[in-house]
Amino acid sequence: MEIEVKGIEKLSKALKKRADLSDVKKVVQMNGAEMQRGAQRRAPVDTGFLKRSIELSIEDGGFTAKVAATAHYAPYLEWGTRFMTAQPFVRPSFFTQRKQFIKDMERLMK
């Protein structure tokens, strides 16, 4: 899954003018943690291994949050196989959290 962000230059200029970059890092951290919790809530549970394997890492000096399920079978559950329908848990969490992240970033730009 790849996500392309357009208008990053405009966003960067507006943020530098109006917000302290530590505020941006807090928004990234908070939304990353919420996405992790959302993915954990949505993860199908048999033994709990998948749920515990969903990790959050903060990178790029605090400007990037990565949420990933490290269980080897996570992609099969997320996307399904020809024998099994998908049981997505990361994508729905991303799409839900994306809306909140955009609102939080817009609030910083005002």
Buried (B, 14 or more C-beta within 10 A) or exposed (E): EEEEEEEEEEBEEBBEEEBEBEBBBBBBBBBBBBBBBBBBEBBEEEEEBBBBBBEBEBEEEBEEBEBBBEBEEBEBBBBEEEEEEEBBBBBBBBEBBEEBBEEBBEEBEE
